[in-house]
Protein backbone atom coordinates (compact mmCIF):
# COMPACT_ATOMS: atom_id res chain seq x y z
CA UNK A 1 0.00 0.00 0.00
CA UNK A 2 1.10 3.53 -0.73
CA UNK A 3 0.42 6.70 1.26
CA UNK A 4 0.69 10.35 0.22
CA UNK A 5 1.15 12.91 2.98
CA UNK A 6 0.61 16.66 2.70
CA UNK A 7 1.91 18.56 5.72
CA UNK A 8 0.91 22.18 6.19
CA UNK A 9 1.41 24.37 9.25
CA UNK A 10 -0.99 27.14 10.11
CA UNK A 11 1.77 29.63 10.84
CA UNK A 12 3.71 31.25 8.00
CA UNK A 13 5.84 34.34 8.42
CA UNK A 14 6.87 34.84 4.77
CA UNK A 15 3.33 34.58 3.33
CA UNK A 16 0.73 34.65 6.15
CA UNK A 17 -2.05 32.12 5.68
CA UNK A 18 -0.48 30.89 2.45
CA UNK A 19 -1.70 27.27 2.63
CA UNK A 20 -5.35 28.32 2.36
CA UNK A 21 -4.81 31.48 0.32
CA UNK A 22 -6.38 31.35 -3.13
CA UNK A 23 -4.03 30.80 -6.04
CA UNK A 24 -5.31 30.16 -9.56
CA UNK A 25 -8.79 30.08 -8.04
CA UNK A 26 -8.20 27.47 -5.29
CA UNK A 27 -6.65 27.30 -1.83
CA UNK A 28 -2.95 26.61 -2.21
CA UNK A 29 -3.13 23.25 -0.43
CA UNK A 30 -5.97 22.08 -2.70
CA UNK A 31 -3.66 21.92 -5.70
CA UNK A 32 -1.32 19.43 -4.01
CA UNK A 33 -4.17 17.25 -2.72
CA UNK A 34 -5.61 17.19 -6.23
CA UNK A 35 -2.19 16.31 -7.68
CA UNK A 36 -1.96 13.34 -5.31
CA UNK A 37 -5.42 12.10 -6.22
CA UNK A 38 -4.85 12.61 -9.95
CA UNK A 39 -1.57 10.65 -9.81
CA UNK A 40 -3.65 7.55 -9.15
CA UNK A 41 -0.91 5.66 -7.29
CA UNK A 42 -1.95 6.11 -3.65
CA UNK A 43 -4.24 4.09 -1.42
CA UNK A 44 -4.66 7.06 0.91
CA UNK A 45 -3.99 10.80 0.80
CA UNK A 46 -3.56 12.41 4.22
CA UNK A 47 -3.37 16.07 5.21
CA UNK A 48 -1.62 16.80 8.50
CA UNK A 49 -1.92 20.23 10.12
CA UNK A 50 -2.27 22.13 13.37
CA UNK A 51 -4.88 24.34 11.68
CA UNK A 52 -8.58 23.44 11.51
CA UNK A 53 -8.96 25.70 8.45
CA UNK A 54 -6.20 23.87 6.58
CA UNK A 55 -7.66 20.48 7.48
CA UNK A 56 -11.06 21.65 6.25
CA UNK A 57 -9.55 22.86 2.97
CA UNK A 58 -7.76 19.53 2.56
CA UNK A 59 -10.98 17.62 3.14
CA UNK A 60 -12.86 19.76 0.64
CA UNK A 61 -10.13 19.11 -1.95
CA UNK A 62 -10.61 15.36 -1.52
CA UNK A 63 -8.07 14.20 1.07
CA UNK A 64 -9.07 10.77 2.35
CA UNK A 65 -7.64 11.28 5.85
CA UNK A 66 -7.02 14.22 8.17
CA UNK A 67 -4.46 14.21 10.99
CA UNK A 68 -4.24 16.84 13.72
CA UNK A 69 -0.59 17.68 14.17
CA UNK A 70 0.56 18.21 17.78
CA UNK A 71 1.57 21.78 18.60
CA UNK A 72 5.14 20.74 19.42
CA UNK A 73 5.50 19.47 15.84
CA UNK A 74 4.18 22.68 14.31
CA UNK A 75 6.57 25.32 15.64
CA UNK A 76 9.10 27.23 13.55
CA UNK A 77 11.87 25.14 15.13
CA UNK A 78 10.22 21.74 14.62
CA UNK A 79 11.64 19.42 11.96
CA UNK A 80 9.42 17.93 9.30
CA UNK A 81 10.42 14.27 9.62
CA UNK A 82 8.82 13.75 13.06
CA UNK A 83 5.59 15.24 11.73
CA UNK A 84 5.60 12.93 8.70
CA UNK A 85 6.23 9.93 10.95
CA UNK A 86 3.41 11.00 13.25
CA UNK A 87 1.07 11.24 10.26
CA UNK A 88 2.08 7.82 8.94
CA UNK A 89 1.64 6.18 12.34
CA UNK A 90 -1.81 7.74 12.76
CA UNK A 91 -3.07 6.53 9.39
CA UNK A 92 -1.59 3.05 9.82
CA UNK A 93 -3.30 2.75 13.18
CA UNK A 94 -6.58 3.98 11.73
CA UNK A 95 -6.47 1.59 8.76
CA UNK A 96 -4.75 -1.32 10.51
CA UNK A 97 -2.09 -1.58 7.82
CA UNK A 98 1.59 -0.98 7.15
CA UNK A 99 2.41 1.09 4.09
CA UNK A 100 5.12 0.05 1.65
CA UNK A 101 6.03 3.59 0.61
CA UNK A 102 5.24 7.10 1.77
CA UNK A 103 5.33 10.06 -0.59
CA UNK A 104 5.44 13.48 1.02
CA UNK A 105 4.18 16.28 -1.21
CA UNK A 106 5.00 19.85 -0.29
CA UNK A 107 1.86 22.05 -0.38
CA UNK A 108 3.89 25.09 -1.45
CA UNK A 109 4.74 23.46 -4.80
CA UNK A 110 1.56 24.03 -6.82
CA UNK A 111 3.21 24.00 -10.26
CA UNK A 112 4.19 20.32 -10.17
CA UNK A 113 2.22 17.88 -12.34
CA UNK A 114 0.65 14.55 -11.37
CA UNK A 115 2.96 12.98 -13.95
CA UNK A 116 5.92 14.10 -11.81
CA UNK A 117 4.49 12.23 -8.83
CA UNK A 118 3.86 9.09 -10.86
CA UNK A 119 7.37 9.18 -12.31
CA UNK A 120 9.08 9.71 -8.94
CA UNK A 121 7.08 6.90 -7.33
CA UNK A 122 7.89 4.63 -10.29
CA UNK A 123 11.60 5.49 -9.99
CA UNK A 124 11.69 4.48 -6.33
CA UNK A 125 9.84 1.26 -7.08
CA UNK A 126 12.06 0.39 -10.04
CA UNK A 127 15.30 1.03 -8.16
CA UNK A 128 14.14 -0.16 -4.74
CA UNK A 129 16.14 2.66 -3.12
CA UNK A 130 15.66 4.21 0.32
CA UNK A 131 14.25 7.40 -1.11
CA UNK A 132 13.83 9.58 -4.18
CA UNK A 133 13.86 13.36 -3.89
CA UNK A 134 12.94 15.94 -6.51
CA UNK A 135 15.09 18.76 -7.79
CA UNK A 136 15.68 21.10 -10.69
CA UNK A 137 18.92 22.11 -12.46
CA UNK A 138 20.75 24.59 -10.22
CA UNK A 139 20.96 28.23 -11.25
CA UNK A 140 24.45 28.49 -9.77
CA UNK A 141 27.23 25.89 -9.80
CA UNK A 142 29.54 25.41 -6.79
CA UNK A 143 32.24 24.49 -9.34
CA UNK A 144 31.82 27.64 -11.42
CA UNK A 145 29.91 30.63 -10.01
CA UNK A 146 28.75 29.83 -6.45
CA UNK A 147 31.16 31.34 -3.94
CA UNK A 148 31.62 31.26 -0.17
CA UNK A 149 32.73 34.10 2.06
CA UNK A 150 36.06 33.35 3.72
CA UNK A 151 37.18 34.38 7.22
CA UNK A 152 39.32 37.22 5.83
CA UNK A 153 36.46 38.65 3.79
CA UNK A 154 37.56 37.22 0.45
CA UNK A 155 35.44 34.83 -1.60
CA UNK A 156 36.29 31.49 -3.15
CA UNK A 157 34.45 28.85 -5.14
CA UNK A 158 32.35 26.65 -2.87
CA UNK A 159 33.74 23.51 -4.47
CA UNK A 160 36.94 24.02 -6.48
CA UNK A 161 37.03 21.53 -9.37
CA UNK A 162 39.91 19.14 -9.93
CA UNK A 163 40.65 20.94 -13.21
CA UNK A 164 39.87 24.43 -14.51
CA UNK A 165 36.27 24.82 -15.62
CA UNK A 166 35.98 27.60 -18.18
CA UNK A 167 32.34 26.94 -19.07
CA UNK A 168 29.52 26.11 -16.69
CA UNK A 169 28.48 23.33 -19.08
CA UNK A 170 31.78 21.57 -18.38
CA UNK A 171 31.16 21.41 -14.61
CA UNK A 172 29.44 18.42 -12.99
CA UNK A 173 25.65 18.75 -13.10
CA UNK A 174 24.20 20.21 -9.91
CA UNK A 175 20.61 20.55 -8.75
CA UNK A 176 18.54 22.65 -6.39
CA UNK A 177 16.21 20.57 -4.27
CA UNK A 178 12.74 21.94 -4.98
CA UNK A 179 11.06 20.25 -2.01
CA UNK A 180 8.16 19.15 -4.18
CA UNK A 181 8.29 15.34 -3.92
CA UNK A 182 9.89 12.94 -1.44
CA UNK A 183 9.28 9.23 -1.97
CA UNK A 184 10.35 7.05 0.94
CA UNK A 185 10.60 3.35 1.49
CA UNK A 186 8.82 2.95 4.81
CA UNK A 187 11.76 1.58 6.78
CA UNK A 188 14.01 4.40 5.56
CA UNK A 189 11.51 7.04 6.67
CA UNK A 190 10.47 5.52 9.99
CA UNK A 191 13.82 4.09 11.10
CA UNK A 192 16.36 6.16 9.17
CA UNK A 193 18.32 9.13 10.40
CA UNK A 194 17.68 12.11 8.16
CA UNK A 195 17.13 12.69 4.46
CA UNK A 196 20.33 11.36 2.97
CA UNK A 197 21.18 7.71 2.33
CA UNK A 198 23.91 6.05 0.30
CA UNK A 199 21.30 5.17 -2.34
CA UNK A 200 19.29 8.43 -2.41
CA UNK A 201 18.29 9.25 -6.00
CA UNK A 202 17.03 12.43 -7.64
CA UNK A 203 13.99 12.91 -9.85
CA UNK A 204 14.61 15.87 -12.13
CA UNK A 205 11.89 18.46 -12.75
CA UNK A 206 11.97 21.55 -14.98
CA UNK A 207 12.10 25.01 -13.41
CA UNK A 208 8.53 25.91 -14.33
CA UNK A 209 7.23 22.92 -12.33
CA UNK A 210 9.60 23.57 -9.41
CA UNK A 211 8.28 26.84 -7.98
CA UNK A 212 8.41 26.76 -4.16
CA UNK A 213 6.33 29.45 -2.49
CA UNK A 214 8.19 31.06 0.38
CA UNK A 215 7.69 34.77 -0.31
CA UNK A 216 5.04 37.07 -1.77
CA UNK A 217 7.08 37.24 -4.97
CA UNK A 218 7.08 33.43 -5.18
CA UNK A 219 3.30 33.44 -4.70
CA UNK A 220 2.77 35.99 -7.47
CA UNK A 221 5.09 34.13 -9.83
CA UNK A 222 3.42 30.76 -9.15
CA UNK A 223 0.01 32.31 -9.79
CA UNK A 224 1.30 33.73 -13.08
CA UNK A 225 2.76 30.38 -14.17
CA UNK A 226 -0.40 28.46 -13.26
CA UNK A 227 -2.75 30.87 -15.01
CA UNK A 228 -0.69 30.60 -18.20
C-alpha positions as CSV (number, residue, x, y, z in Angstrom):
1,X,0.0,0.0,0.0
2,X,1.1,3.5,-0.7
3,X,0.4,6.7,1.3
4,X,0.7,10.3,0.2
5,X,1.2,12.9,3.0
6,X,0.6,16.7,2.7
7,X,1.9,18.6,5.7
8,X,0.9,22.2,6.2
9,X,1.4,24.4,9.2
10,X,-1.0,27.1,10.1
11,X,1.8,29.6,10.8
12,X,3.7,31.2,8.0
13,X,5.8,34.3,8.4
14,X,6.9,34.8,4.8
15,X,3.3,34.6,3.3
16,X,0.7,34.7,6.1
17,X,-2.0,32.1,5.7
18,X,-0.5,30.9,2.4
19,X,-1.7,27.3,2.6
20,X,-5.4,28.3,2.4
21,X,-4.8,31.5,0.3
22,X,-6.4,31.4,-3.1
23,X,-4.0,30.8,-6.0
24,X,-5.3,30.2,-9.6
25,X,-8.8,30.1,-8.0
26,X,-8.2,27.5,-5.3
27,X,-6.6,27.3,-1.8
28,X,-2.9,26.6,-2.2
29,X,-3.1,23.2,-0.4
30,X,-6.0,22.1,-2.7
31,X,-3.7,21.9,-5.7
32,X,-1.3,19.4,-4.0
33,X,-4.2,17.3,-2.7
34,X,-5.6,17.2,-6.2
35,X,-2.2,16.3,-7.7
36,X,-2.0,13.3,-5.3
37,X,-5.4,12.1,-6.2
38,X,-4.8,12.6,-10.0
39,X,-1.6,10.7,-9.8
40,X,-3.7,7.5,-9.2
41,X,-0.9,5.7,-7.3
42,X,-2.0,6.1,-3.7
43,X,-4.2,4.1,-1.4
44,X,-4.7,7.1,0.9
45,X,-4.0,10.8,0.8
46,X,-3.6,12.4,4.2
47,X,-3.4,16.1,5.2
48,X,-1.6,16.8,8.5
49,X,-1.9,20.2,10.1
50,X,-2.3,22.1,13.4
51,X,-4.9,24.3,11.7
52,X,-8.6,23.4,11.5
53,X,-9.0,25.7,8.5
54,X,-6.2,23.9,6.6
55,X,-7.7,20.5,7.5
56,X,-11.1,21.6,6.2
57,X,-9.5,22.9,3.0
58,X,-7.8,19.5,2.6
59,X,-11.0,17.6,3.1
60,X,-12.9,19.8,0.6
61,X,-10.1,19.1,-1.9
62,X,-10.6,15.4,-1.5
63,X,-8.1,14.2,1.1
64,X,-9.1,10.8,2.4
65,X,-7.6,11.3,5.8
66,X,-7.0,14.2,8.2
67,X,-4.5,14.2,11.0
68,X,-4.2,16.8,13.7
69,X,-0.6,17.7,14.2
70,X,0.6,18.2,17.8
71,X,1.6,21.8,18.6
72,X,5.1,20.7,19.4
73,X,5.5,19.5,15.8
74,X,4.2,22.7,14.3
75,X,6.6,25.3,15.6
76,X,9.1,27.2,13.5
77,X,11.9,25.1,15.1
78,X,10.2,21.7,14.6
79,X,11.6,19.4,12.0
80,X,9.4,17.9,9.3
81,X,10.4,14.3,9.6
82,X,8.8,13.7,13.1
83,X,5.6,15.2,11.7
84,X,5.6,12.9,8.7
85,X,6.2,9.9,10.9
86,X,3.4,11.0,13.2
87,X,1.1,11.2,10.3
88,X,2.1,7.8,8.9
89,X,1.6,6.2,12.3
90,X,-1.8,7.7,12.8
91,X,-3.1,6.5,9.4
92,X,-1.6,3.1,9.8
93,X,-3.3,2.7,13.2
94,X,-6.6,4.0,11.7
95,X,-6.5,1.6,8.8
96,X,-4.8,-1.3,10.5
97,X,-2.1,-1.6,7.8
98,X,1.6,-1.0,7.2
99,X,2.4,1.1,4.1
100,X,5.1,0.1,1.7
101,X,6.0,3.6,0.6
102,X,5.2,7.1,1.8
103,X,5.3,10.1,-0.6
104,X,5.4,13.5,1.0
105,X,4.2,16.3,-1.2
106,X,5.0,19.9,-0.3
107,X,1.9,22.0,-0.4
108,X,3.9,25.1,-1.5
109,X,4.7,23.5,-4.8
110,X,1.6,24.0,-6.8
111,X,3.2,24.0,-10.3
112,X,4.2,20.3,-10.2
113,X,2.2,17.9,-12.3
114,X,0.7,14.6,-11.4
115,X,3.0,13.0,-13.9
116,X,5.9,14.1,-11.8
117,X,4.5,12.2,-8.8
118,X,3.9,9.1,-10.9
119,X,7.4,9.2,-12.3
120,X,9.1,9.7,-8.9
121,X,7.1,6.9,-7.3
122,X,7.9,4.6,-10.3
123,X,11.6,5.5,-10.0
124,X,11.7,4.5,-6.3
125,X,9.8,1.3,-7.1
126,X,12.1,0.4,-10.0
127,X,15.3,1.0,-8.2
128,X,14.1,-0.2,-4.7
129,X,16.1,2.7,-3.1
130,X,15.7,4.2,0.3
131,X,14.3,7.4,-1.1
132,X,13.8,9.6,-4.2
133,X,13.9,13.4,-3.9
134,X,12.9,15.9,-6.5
135,X,15.1,18.8,-7.8
136,X,15.7,21.1,-10.7
137,X,18.9,22.1,-12.5
138,X,20.8,24.6,-10.2
139,X,21.0,28.2,-11.2
140,X,24.5,28.5,-9.8
141,X,27.2,25.9,-9.8
142,X,29.5,25.4,-6.8
143,X,32.2,24.5,-9.3
144,X,31.8,27.6,-11.4
145,X,29.9,30.6,-10.0
146,X,28.8,29.8,-6.5
147,X,31.2,31.3,-3.9
148,X,31.6,31.3,-0.2
149,X,32.7,34.1,2.1
150,X,36.1,33.4,3.7
151,X,37.2,34.4,7.2
152,X,39.3,37.2,5.8
153,X,36.5,38.6,3.8
154,X,37.6,37.2,0.5
155,X,35.4,34.8,-1.6
156,X,36.3,31.5,-3.1
157,X,34.5,28.8,-5.1
158,X,32.4,26.7,-2.9
159,X,33.7,23.5,-4.5
160,X,36.9,24.0,-6.5
161,X,37.0,21.5,-9.4
162,X,39.9,19.1,-9.9
163,X,40.7,20.9,-13.2
164,X,39.9,24.4,-14.5
165,X,36.3,24.8,-15.6
166,X,36.0,27.6,-18.2
167,X,32.3,26.9,-19.1
168,X,29.5,26.1,-16.7
169,X,28.5,23.3,-19.1
170,X,31.8,21.6,-18.4
171,X,31.2,21.4,-14.6
172,X,29.4,18.4,-13.0
173,X,25.6,18.7,-13.1
174,X,24.2,20.2,-9.9
175,X,20.6,20.5,-8.8
176,X,18.5,22.7,-6.4
177,X,16.2,20.6,-4.3
178,X,12.7,21.9,-5.0
179,X,11.1,20.2,-2.0
180,X,8.2,19.2,-4.2
181,X,8.3,15.3,-3.9
182,X,9.9,12.9,-1.4
183,X,9.3,9.2,-2.0
184,X,10.3,7.0,0.9
185,X,10.6,3.3,1.5
186,X,8.8,3.0,4.8
187,X,11.8,1.6,6.8
188,X,14.0,4.4,5.6
189,X,11.5,7.0,6.7
190,X,10.5,5.5,10.0
191,X,13.8,4.1,11.1
192,X,16.4,6.2,9.2
193,X,18.3,9.1,10.4
194,X,17.7,12.1,8.2
195,X,17.1,12.7,4.5
196,X,20.3,11.4,3.0
197,X,21.2,7.7,2.3
198,X,23.9,6.0,0.3
199,X,21.3,5.2,-2.3
200,X,19.3,8.4,-2.4
201,X,18.3,9.2,-6.0
202,X,17.0,12.4,-7.6
203,X,14.0,12.9,-9.8
204,X,14.6,15.9,-12.1
205,X,11.9,18.5,-12.8
206,X,12.0,21.6,-15.0
207,X,12.1,25.0,-13.4
208,X,8.5,25.9,-14.3
209,X,7.2,22.9,-12.3
210,X,9.6,23.6,-9.4
211,X,8.3,26.8,-8.0
212,X,8.4,26.8,-4.2
213,X,6.3,29.5,-2.5
214,X,8.2,31.1,0.4
215,X,7.7,34.8,-0.3
216,X,5.0,37.1,-1.8
217,X,7.1,37.2,-5.0
218,X,7.1,33.4,-5.2
219,X,3.3,33.4,-4.7
220,X,2.8,36.0,-7.5
221,X,5.1,34.1,-9.8
222,X,3.4,30.8,-9.2
223,X,0.0,32.3,-9.8
224,X,1.3,33.7,-13.1
225,X,2.8,30.4,-14.2
226,X,-0.4,28.5,-13.3
227,X,-2.7,30.9,-15.0
228,X,-0.7,30.6,-18.2
